């Protein structure tokens, strides 16, 4: 199954703000969270008016029982002549979820290979996980961009 609608949520153009290794020390859990600006709704897109509006909130995109994490974020190779940072940020383009056979999944449960495709084609985010969930943080704001400013995320 290849889709960018994962468990009824769409993540296209969601800005990735950070990665949190959320495992409990000593608990042998292995969760990973992505701190994102989640577009709850594309409110209004108008070519005539020249402005689009989006309902956006801070959120944690959580993956549970993670294995085989491959996280390679490339911000370029400037030979130490420029500050690092992908100029427009790293956005989710698509999340691909493929069901796989794994001894990590008990008989009745499923396990998946996940791949998060980004606008930065040199980056790789790929891993195994049993499930994902989304935690919205704060009330959505209607803004004329697909992300929040830093002071709007508090």
LINHU-V179610 format. One record per residue. N is the residue number from 0. RES is the residue in one small letter. PHI is phi in degrees with one decimal (* if undefined). OMEGA is omega in degrees with one decimal (* if undefined). NEAR is the number of other ideal C-beta (glycine too) atoms within 10 Angstrom. Layout:
n: (N/N)
res: (RES/RES)
phi: (PHI/PHI)
omega: (OMEGA/OMEGA)
near: (NEAR/NEAR)
This chain:
n: (0/1/2/3/4/5/6/7/8/9/10/11/12/13/14/15/16/17/18/19/20/21/22/23/24/25/26/27/28/29/30/31/32/33/34/35/36/37/38/39/40/41/42/43/44/45/46/47/48/49/50/51/52/53/54/55/56/57/58/59/60/61/62/63/64/65/66/67/68/69/70/71/72/73/74/75/76/77/78/79/80/81/82/83/84/85/86/87/88/89/90/91/92/93/94/95/96/97/98/99/100/101/102/103/104/105/106/107/108/109/110/111/112/113/114/115/116/117/118/119/120/121/122/123/124/125/126/127/128/129/130/131/132/133/134/135/136/137/138/139/140/141/142/143/144/145/146/147/148/149/150/151/152/153)
res: (x/x/x/x/x/x/x/x/x/x/x/x/x/x/x/x/x/x/x/x/x/x/x/x/x/x/x/x/x/x/x/x/x/x/x/x/x/x/x/x/x/x/x/x/x/x/x/x/x/x/x/x/x/x/x/x/x/x/x/x/x/x/x/x/x/x/x/x/x/x/x/x/x/x/x/x/x/x/x/x/x/x/x/x/x/x/x/x/x/x/x/x/x/x/x/x/x/x/x/x/x/x/x/x/x/x/x/x/x/x/x/x/x/x/x/x/x/x/x/x/x/x/x/x/x/x/x/x/x/x/x/x/x/x/x/x/x/x/x/x/x/x/x/x/x/x/x/x/x/x/x/x/x/x)
phi: (*/-115.2/-160.2/-100.0/-105.5/-107.1/51.3/74.2/-117.6/-110.8/-119.9/-60.1/70.3/-80.3/-75.1/-87.5/-95.7/-175.3/-123.8/-121.3/-87.0/-98.2/-67.6/-81.7/-61.5/82.0/-96.5/57.2/-90.7/-147.7/-100.3/-133.0/-120.9/-108.6/-80.6/-129.4/-96.3/-93.0/-81.0/-72.9/-156.2/-85.1/-69.6/-156.4/-124.3/-132.3/-69.0/-61.7/-84.0/73.2/-144.0/-113.2/-121.1/-134.3/-95.3/-128.7/-141.9/-70.6/-152.6/-112.6/-93.2/-107.0/-118.5/-114.3/58.5/-77.4/-137.4/52.1/-68.0/-125.6/-122.9/-130.2/-102.1/-104.3/-106.2/99.0/-130.3/-99.4/57.4/63.5/-107.4/-138.6/-67.6/-75.8/136.1/-74.0/-54.3/-101.9/86.7/-108.2/-109.1/-76.2/-95.2/-160.4/-121.0/-104.3/-123.4/-123.4/-70.6/-133.1/-85.5/-152.0/-68.3/-74.7/-99.6/-58.2/-45.9/-87.6/-104.5/-109.0/-137.3/-132.9/-96.5/-114.9/-136.8/-101.5/-88.4/-123.0/-66.7/-90.1/-63.3/-86.0/-99.9/-129.3/-132.4/-147.3/-170.2/-100.4/-161.1/-78.3/-163.7/-135.2/-146.2/-127.8/-113.3/-80.8/-117.1/85.5/-83.8/-62.5/-115.2/-90.8/-134.6/-96.2/-150.0/-92.0/-148.0/-103.8/-76.1/-54.3/-72.3/-83.3/-88.1/-81.3)
omega: (176.2/-177.9/173.3/170.8/-174.8/-179.6/173.9/177.1/175.7/-175.0/179.9/179.2/173.9/-179.4/175.0/-179.4/-177.7/178.4/-178.7/174.0/-165.2/-179.3/174.3/-179.8/179.4/-177.0/-178.0/172.6/-178.6/178.5/175.8/-179.0/172.8/176.4/-173.2/165.1/-173.2/175.2/-179.3/-177.5/170.5/-170.3/-172.2/175.4/-175.3/174.9/-177.9/-178.7/176.5/-179.8/174.8/179.0/-177.8/172.2/-171.5/174.6/173.2/-179.0/171.3/174.3/-169.8/174.0/-170.8/178.3/-173.5/173.2/171.5/-178.0/172.4/-176.8/-177.8/-179.8/-179.1/176.7/175.5/180.0/-176.8/-174.4/176.3/-179.9/179.6/175.4/-178.6/176.0/176.8/-165.7/-178.6/-176.0/178.4/-177.3/172.8/172.7/-174.9/171.4/-179.6/-177.3/179.6/177.0/179.5/173.7/-179.6/174.4/177.3/179.9/174.8/-173.4/-173.4/-175.6/-179.2/174.4/-172.1/166.3/-178.7/174.3/177.5/178.1/-177.2/176.0/176.6/-172.3/179.9/-177.8/179.7/172.1/-174.8/-177.2/170.2/176.6/-179.5/-175.6/174.2/175.0/-178.3/176.5/177.1/-178.5/-178.9/-179.4/176.6/177.0/174.7/-177.4/-178.8/178.0/-176.0/-179.0/176.5/171.2/-176.9/-178.4/176.9/-176.5/-174.5/*)
near: (8/9/11/16/12/19/11/6/17/18/23/15/17/23/20/22/17/9/14/12/11/15/13/9/6/6/8/7/12/20/18/21/18/22/16/23/25/25/24/17/12/14/15/13/10/9/7/5/9/6/11/15/16/22/16/26/18/19/24/17/22/18/22/15/17/20/13/11/16/9/13/9/14/13/15/12/9/9/6/7/6/9/7/10/10/16/7/10/15/19/20/23/16/16/23/16/17/11/11/11/8/16/6/16/16/9/4/5/11/12/18/21/16/20/15/23/18/18/15/19/9/12/17/15/21/15/18/20/22/19/14/19/13/16/11/12/13/12/8/18/16/12/18/10/13/17/21/21/10/8/6/14/16/8)
